[in-house]
Amino acid sequence: MLKGHRRQRRGISKHEPTELVIFEETMDAVLYCQILETSLLPFIRNTLPCHRFQQDNDPKHTSRYGKNFFNENDVFWWETPPESPDLNPIELLWHELHFMWNCNLKLLEERLKGR
Protein backbone atom coordinates (compact mmCIF):
# COMPACT_ATOMS: atom_id res chain seq x y z
CA MET A 1 0.00 0.00 0.00
CA LEU A 2 1.09 3.55 -0.59
CA LYS A 3 2.33 5.50 2.39
CA GLY A 4 -0.45 7.52 3.91
CA HIS A 5 -3.18 5.26 2.51
CA ARG A 6 -5.95 5.10 5.08
CA ARG A 7 -7.75 1.93 5.91
CA GLN A 8 -10.80 1.48 8.09
CA ARG A 9 -12.45 -1.20 10.14
CA ARG A 10 -15.87 -1.28 11.70
CA GLY A 11 -17.94 -4.12 13.08
CA ILE A 12 -21.60 -4.59 12.35
CA SER A 13 -24.41 -6.05 14.43
CA LYS A 14 -28.18 -6.10 14.29
CA HIS A 15 -28.18 -3.37 16.96
CA GLU A 16 -25.59 -0.85 15.75
CA PRO A 17 -22.07 -0.69 14.31
CA THR A 18 -18.91 -0.59 16.37
CA GLU A 19 -16.77 2.52 16.45
CA LEU A 20 -15.00 3.25 13.17
CA VAL A 21 -11.23 2.75 13.39
CA ILE A 22 -8.98 4.43 10.81
CA PHE A 23 -5.33 3.44 10.52
CA GLU A 24 -2.43 3.61 8.08
CA GLU A 25 -0.28 0.69 9.24
CA THR A 26 -0.18 -2.66 7.49
CA MET A 27 -2.55 -4.98 9.31
CA ASP A 28 -1.05 -7.94 11.12
CA ALA A 29 -2.36 -10.09 13.97
CA VAL A 30 -1.03 -7.73 16.65
CA LEU A 31 -2.59 -4.61 15.10
CA TYR A 32 -5.82 -6.52 14.48
CA CYS A 33 -6.06 -7.45 18.15
CA GLN A 34 -5.21 -3.89 19.21
CA ILE A 35 -8.10 -2.63 17.08
CA LEU A 36 -10.41 -5.24 18.57
CA GLU A 37 -9.30 -4.27 22.05
CA THR A 38 -10.19 -0.61 21.51
CA SER A 39 -13.36 -1.05 19.44
CA LEU A 40 -14.84 -4.53 19.74
CA LEU A 41 -14.33 -5.26 23.43
CA PRO A 42 -16.02 -2.06 24.69
CA PHE A 43 -18.85 -2.64 22.20
CA ILE A 44 -19.39 -6.21 23.40
CA ARG A 45 -19.27 -5.21 27.07
CA ASN A 46 -21.65 -2.27 26.63
CA THR A 47 -24.00 -3.47 23.92
CA LEU A 48 -23.82 -7.23 23.35
CA PRO A 49 -22.74 -9.19 26.43
CA CYS A 50 -24.36 -12.29 24.87
CA HIS A 51 -22.70 -12.23 21.48
CA ARG A 52 -21.31 -14.35 18.67
CA PHE A 53 -18.34 -12.77 16.96
CA GLN A 54 -17.90 -13.69 13.32
CA GLN A 55 -15.01 -12.90 10.99
CA ASP A 56 -13.48 -14.33 7.86
CA ASN A 57 -10.61 -16.79 7.88
CA ASP A 58 -7.85 -14.33 7.06
CA PRO A 59 -4.60 -15.64 8.62
CA LYS A 60 -4.28 -12.62 10.92
CA HIS A 61 -7.78 -13.33 12.22
CA THR A 62 -7.18 -17.02 12.85
CA SER A 63 -3.59 -16.79 14.09
CA ARG A 64 -2.53 -18.25 17.41
CA TYR A 65 -2.12 -14.67 18.66
CA GLY A 66 -5.70 -13.85 17.66
CA LYS A 67 -7.15 -17.03 19.13
CA ASN A 68 -5.36 -16.33 22.41
CA PHE A 69 -6.78 -12.80 22.38
CA PHE A 70 -10.32 -14.15 21.96
CA ASN A 71 -9.87 -16.69 24.74
CA GLU A 72 -8.26 -14.23 27.17
CA ASN A 73 -11.02 -11.67 26.58
CA ASP A 74 -13.99 -14.07 26.56
CA VAL A 75 -14.91 -13.29 22.96
CA PHE A 76 -17.28 -15.96 21.69
CA TRP A 77 -15.82 -16.47 18.23
CA TRP A 78 -17.99 -18.37 15.80
CA GLU A 79 -15.60 -20.23 13.53
CA THR A 80 -16.65 -20.58 9.88
CA PRO A 81 -15.34 -22.88 7.15
CA PRO A 82 -12.61 -21.43 4.90
CA GLU A 83 -13.75 -19.39 1.89
CA SER A 84 -17.39 -19.26 2.86
CA PRO A 85 -18.68 -15.77 1.97
CA ASP A 86 -22.25 -17.02 2.07
CA LEU A 87 -21.84 -17.62 5.81
CA ASN A 88 -20.20 -14.27 6.47
CA PRO A 89 -22.49 -11.39 5.46
CA ILE A 90 -19.82 -8.69 5.64
CA GLU A 91 -17.93 -10.32 2.77
CA LEU A 92 -20.83 -9.47 0.49
CA LEU A 93 -20.67 -5.80 1.50
CA TRP A 94 -16.92 -5.02 1.49
CA HIS A 95 -16.81 -3.91 -2.14
CA GLU A 96 -19.72 -1.54 -1.64
CA LEU A 97 -18.31 -0.15 1.61
CA HIS A 98 -14.89 0.49 0.08
CA PHE A 99 -16.43 2.14 -2.98
CA MET A 100 -18.57 4.48 -0.85
CA TRP A 101 -15.63 5.29 1.44
CA ASN A 102 -13.34 6.15 -1.48
CA CYS A 103 -16.00 8.28 -3.20
CA ASN A 104 -16.62 10.21 0.00
CA LEU A 105 -12.88 10.79 0.52
CA LYS A 106 -12.46 12.10 -3.04
CA LEU A 107 -15.45 14.41 -2.64
CA LEU A 108 -14.11 15.72 0.67
CA GLU A 109 -10.63 16.31 -0.80
CA GLU A 110 -12.14 18.22 -3.76
CA ARG A 111 -14.19 20.40 -1.41
CA LEU A 112 -11.17 21.10 0.78
CA LYS A 113 -9.15 22.14 -2.29
CA GLY A 114 -11.94 24.55 -3.31
CA ARG A 115 -13.00 22.76 -6.48
C-alpha positions in Angstrom: 0.0 0.0 0.0 1.1 3.6 -0.6 2.3 5.5 2.4 -0.5 7.5 3.9 -3.2 5.3 2.5 -5.9 5.1 5.1 -7.7 1.9 5.9 -10.8 1.5 8.1 -12.5 -1.2 10.1 -15.9 -1.3 11.7 -17.9 -4.1 13.1 -21.6 -4.6 12.4 -24.4 -6.1 14.4 -28.2 -6.1 14.3 -28.2 -3.4 17.0 -25.6 -0.9 15.7 -22.1 -0.7 14.3 -18.9 -0.6 16.4 -16.8 2.5 16.4 -15.0 3.3 13.2 -11.2 2.7 13.4 -9.0 4.4 10.8 -5.3 3.4 10.5 -2.4 3.6 8.1 -0.3 0.7 9.2 -0.2 -2.7 7.5 -2.5 -5.0 9.3 -1.1 -7.9 11.1 -2.4 -10.1 14.0 -1.0 -7.7 16.7 -2.6 -4.6 15.1 -5.8 -6.5 14.5 -6.1 -7.5 18.2 -5.2 -3.9 19.2 -8.1 -2.6 17.1 -10.4 -5.2 18.6 -9.3 -4.3 22.1 -10.2 -0.6 21.5 -13.4 -1.0 19.4 -14.8 -4.5 19.7 -14.3 -5.3 23.4 -16.0 -2.1 24.7 -18.8 -2.6 22.2 -19.4 -6.2 23.4 -19.3 -5.2 27.1 -21.6 -2.3 26.6 -24.0 -3.5 23.9 -23.8 -7.2 23.4 -22.7 -9.2 26.4 -24.4 -12.3 24.9 -22.7 -12.2 21.5 -21.3 -14.3 18.7 -18.3 -12.8 17.0 -17.9 -13.7 13.3 -15.0 -12.9 11.0 -13.5 -14.3 7.9 -10.6 -16.8 7.9 -7.9 -14.3 7.1 -4.6 -15.6 8.6 -4.3 -12.6 10.9 -7.8 -13.3 12.2 -7.2 -17.0 12.9 -3.6 -16.8 14.1 -2.5 -18.2 17.4 -2.1 -14.7 18.7 -5.7 -13.9 17.7 -7.2 -17.0 19.1 -5.4 -16.3 22.4 -6.8 -12.8 22.4 -10.3 -14.1 22.0 -9.9 -16.7 24.7 -8.3 -14.2 27.2 -11.0 -11.7 26.6 -14.0 -14.1 26.6 -14.9 -13.3 23.0 -17.3 -16.0 21.7 -15.8 -16.5 18.2 -18.0 -18.4 15.8 -15.6 -20.2 13.5 -16.6 -20.6 9.9 -15.3 -22.9 7.1 -12.6 -21.4 4.9 -13.8 -19.4 1.9 -17.4 -19.3 2.9 -18.7 -15.8 2.0 -22.3 -17.0 2.1 -21.8 -17.6 5.8 -20.2 -14.3 6.5 -22.5 -11.4 5.5 -19.8 -8.7 5.6 -17.9 -10.3 2.8 -20.8 -9.5 0.5 -20.7 -5.8 1.5 -16.9 -5.0 1.5 -16.8 -3.9 -2.1 -19.7 -1.5 -1.6 -18.3 -0.2 1.6 -14.9 0.5 0.1 -16.4 2.1 -3.0 -18.6 4.5 -0.9 -15.6 5.3 1.4 -13.3 6.2 -1.5 -16.0 8.3 -3.2 -16.6 10.2 0.0 -12.9 10.8 0.5 -12.5 12.1 -3.0 -15.4 14.4 -2.6 -14.1 15.7 0.7 -10.6 16.3 -0.8 -12.1 18.2 -3.8 -14.2 20.4 -1.4 -11.2 21.1 0.8 -9.1 22.1 -2.3 -11.9 24.5 -3.3 -13.0 22.8 -6.5 
